[in-house]
Amino acid sequence: MDFLSGFFDAASTFQWETLFQLVSVALIMLAGPAVIIVLAFRGGNL
């Protein structure tokens, strides 16, 4: 049980907001090139 209590202590002190912000920024940065790739495959027609 010490392992589980240690795990939950680590999870509660982990900065979840920072992780979600980094994931959001990564998705936004990947959205631009993704649109360009979709446009290229569709011949420039949305």
DSSP file (Angstrom, degrees, kcal/mol; ACC not computed):
  #  RESIDUE AA STRUCTURE BP1 BP2  ACC     N-H-->O    O-->H-N    N-H-->O    O-->H-N    TCO  KAPPA ALPHA  PHI   PSI    X-CA   Y-CA   Z-CA
    1    1 A M     >        0   0    0      0, 0.0     4,-2.4     0, 0.0     5,-0.2   0.000 360.0 360.0 360.0 -20.6    0.0    0.0    0.0
    2    2 A D  H  >  +     0   0    0      1,-0.2     4,-2.2     2,-0.2     5,-0.2   0.872 360.0  54.9 -64.6 -34.2    3.0    2.3    0.4
    3    3 A F  H  > S+     0   0    0      2,-0.2     4,-2.3     1,-0.2    -1,-0.2   0.936 109.2  46.3 -63.1 -45.3    3.5    2.2   -3.3
    4    4 A L  H  > S+     0   0    0      2,-0.2     4,-2.5     1,-0.2     5,-0.2   0.907 112.3  49.2 -65.5 -41.6   -0.1    3.4   -4.0
    5    5 A S  H  X S+     0   0    0     -4,-2.4     4,-1.9     1,-0.2    -1,-0.2   0.887 112.2  49.4 -66.5 -36.0    0.0    6.1   -1.4
    6    6 A G  H  X S+     0   0    0     -4,-2.2     4,-2.1    -5,-0.2    -1,-0.2   0.884 110.3  51.4 -66.2 -38.2    3.3    7.3   -2.9
    7    7 A F  H  X S+     0   0    0     -4,-2.3     4,-2.3     2,-0.2    -2,-0.2   0.923 110.9  46.6 -64.5 -44.2    1.8    7.3   -6.4
    8    8 A F  H  X S+     0   0    0     -4,-2.5     4,-1.9     2,-0.2    -1,-0.2   0.852 110.4  53.4 -69.4 -33.2   -1.2    9.3   -5.3
    9    9 A D  H  X S+     0   0    0     -4,-1.9     4,-1.4    -5,-0.2    -1,-0.2   0.918 111.1  46.3 -64.0 -42.2    1.0   11.8   -3.5
   10   10 A A  H  X S+     0   0    0     -4,-2.1     4,-0.9     1,-0.2    -2,-0.2   0.891 112.3  50.7 -67.1 -39.2    3.0   12.3   -6.7
   11   11 A A  H  < S+     0   0    0     -4,-2.3    -1,-0.2     1,-0.2    -2,-0.2   0.845 109.5  50.7 -68.3 -32.9   -0.1   12.6   -8.8
   12   12 A S  H  < S+     0   0    0     -4,-1.9    -1,-0.2     1,-0.2    -2,-0.2   0.799 113.0  45.0 -76.7 -26.9   -1.6   15.2   -6.5
   13   13 A T  H  < S+     0   0    0     -4,-1.4    -1,-0.2    -5,-0.1    -2,-0.2   0.574  88.9 108.2 -90.9  -9.0    1.6   17.3   -6.5
   14   14 A F  S  < S-     0   0    0     -4,-0.9     2,-1.5    -5,-0.1     3,-0.2  -0.436  79.2-119.3 -68.0 140.6    2.0   17.0  -10.3
   15   15 A Q     >  +     0   0    0      1,-0.2     4,-1.5    -2,-0.1    -1,-0.1  -0.632  39.0 171.7 -86.6  89.3    1.3   20.3  -12.1
   16   16 A W  H  > S+     0   0    0     -2,-1.5     4,-2.6     1,-0.2     5,-0.2   0.851  72.9  59.7 -67.5 -35.7   -1.6   19.2  -14.3
   17   17 A E  H  > S+     0   0    0      1,-0.2     4,-2.2     2,-0.2    -1,-0.2   0.903 104.8  49.9 -62.1 -40.5   -2.4   22.7  -15.5
   18   18 A T  H  > S+     0   0    0      2,-0.2     4,-2.3     1,-0.2    -1,-0.2   0.911 110.3  50.6 -63.4 -42.2    1.1   23.0  -17.0
   19   19 A L  H  X S+     0   0    0     -4,-1.5     4,-2.3     1,-0.2    -2,-0.2   0.929 111.2  47.7 -61.5 -45.5    0.8   19.7  -18.8
   20   20 A F  H  X S+     0   0    0     -4,-2.6     4,-2.3     1,-0.2    -1,-0.2   0.870 110.7  52.2 -65.7 -35.6   -2.6   20.7  -20.3
   21   21 A Q  H  X S+     0   0    0     -4,-2.2     4,-2.3    -5,-0.2    -1,-0.2   0.914 110.5  47.7 -65.2 -42.4   -1.2   24.1  -21.4
   22   22 A L  H  X S+     0   0    0     -4,-2.3     4,-2.2     2,-0.2    -2,-0.2   0.892 112.2  49.4 -66.2 -38.9    1.7   22.4  -23.2
   23   23 A V  H  X S+     0   0    0     -4,-2.3     4,-2.3     2,-0.2    -1,-0.2   0.907 110.9  50.5 -65.6 -40.5   -0.6   19.9  -24.9
   24   24 A S  H  X S+     0   0    0     -4,-2.3     4,-2.2     2,-0.2    -2,-0.2   0.917 110.8  48.1 -63.4 -43.7   -2.9   22.7  -26.0
   25   25 A V  H  X S+     0   0    0     -4,-2.3     4,-2.5     1,-0.2    -1,-0.2   0.902 111.0  51.7 -63.7 -40.6    0.0   24.7  -27.5
   26   26 A A  H  X S+     0   0    0     -4,-2.2     4,-1.9     1,-0.2    -2,-0.2   0.910 109.9  48.6 -63.3 -41.9    1.3   21.6  -29.2
   27   27 A L  H  X S+     0   0    0     -4,-2.3     4,-1.2     1,-0.2    -1,-0.2   0.899 112.1  48.9 -65.3 -39.3   -2.1   20.9  -30.8
   28   28 A I  H  X S+     0   0    0     -4,-2.2     4,-0.9     1,-0.2     3,-0.2   0.905 111.6  49.2 -65.8 -40.8   -2.4   24.5  -31.9
   29   29 A M  H  < S+     0   0    0     -4,-2.5    -1,-0.2     1,-0.2    -2,-0.2   0.825 112.7  47.8 -69.1 -30.4    1.1   24.4  -33.5
   30   30 A L  H  X S+     0   0    0     -4,-1.9     4,-1.6    -5,-0.2    -1,-0.2   0.684  98.1  71.0 -81.9 -17.8    0.3   21.2  -35.3
   31   31 A A  H  X S+     0   0    0     -4,-1.2     4,-2.0    -3,-0.2    -1,-0.2   0.878  92.6  56.7 -67.7 -37.1   -3.0   22.5  -36.6
   32   32 A G  H  X S+     0   0    0     -4,-0.9     4,-1.8     1,-0.2     3,-0.3   0.974 111.0  39.5 -60.5 -59.1   -1.3   24.9  -39.1
   33   33 A P  H  > S+     0   0    0      0, 0.0     4,-2.4     0, 0.0    -1,-0.2   0.835 112.0  59.6 -61.2 -30.6    0.8   22.3  -41.0
   34   34 A A  H  X S+     0   0    0     -4,-1.6     4,-2.3     1,-0.2    -2,-0.2   0.909 104.9  48.7 -63.8 -40.2   -2.1   19.8  -40.8
   35   35 A V  H  X S+     0   0    0     -4,-2.0     4,-2.6    -3,-0.3    -1,-0.2   0.908 110.7  51.0 -65.1 -41.0   -4.3   22.3  -42.7
   36   36 A I  H  X S+     0   0    0     -4,-1.8     4,-2.2     2,-0.2    -2,-0.2   0.909 110.8  48.6 -62.6 -41.9   -1.6   22.8  -45.3
   37   37 A I  H  X S+     0   0    0     -4,-2.4     4,-2.2     2,-0.2    -2,-0.2   0.908 111.5  49.3 -65.7 -41.6   -1.2   19.0  -45.8
   38   38 A V  H  X S+     0   0    0     -4,-2.3     4,-2.0     1,-0.2    -2,-0.2   0.925 111.3  49.8 -63.2 -43.4   -5.0   18.6  -46.2
   39   39 A L  H  <>S+     0   0    0     -4,-2.6     5,-3.6     1,-0.2     6,-0.4   0.905 109.6  51.6 -61.3 -40.3   -5.1   21.4  -48.7
   40   40 A A  H ><5S+     0   0    0     -4,-2.2     3,-0.9     1,-0.2    -1,-0.2   0.913 111.5  46.4 -63.9 -42.8   -2.2   19.8  -50.7
   41   41 A F  H 3<5S+     0   0    0     -4,-2.2    -1,-0.2     1,-0.2    -2,-0.2   0.824 113.5  48.9 -69.6 -30.2   -3.9   16.4  -50.8
   42   42 A R  T ><5S-     0   0    0     -4,-2.0     3,-0.5    -5,-0.2    -1,-0.2   0.375 118.2-108.9 -91.7   6.0   -7.3   17.9  -51.8
   43   43 A G  T < 5S-     0   0    0     -3,-0.9    -3,-0.2    -4,-0.3    -4,-0.1   0.783  71.3 -57.7  75.7  26.8   -5.7   20.0  -54.6
   44   44 A G  T 3 <S+     0   0    0     -5,-3.6     2,-0.6     1,-0.2    -1,-0.2   0.595 107.9 122.4  81.9  10.4   -6.2   23.3  -52.7
   45   45 A N    <         0   0    0     -3,-0.5    -1,-0.2    -6,-0.4     0, 0.0  -0.922 360.0 360.0-112.5 115.0  -10.0   22.9  -52.4
   46   46 A L              0   0    0     -2,-0.6    -1,-0.1    -3,-0.1    -3,-0.1   0.491 360.0 360.0 -73.6 360.0  -11.5   22.9  -48.9
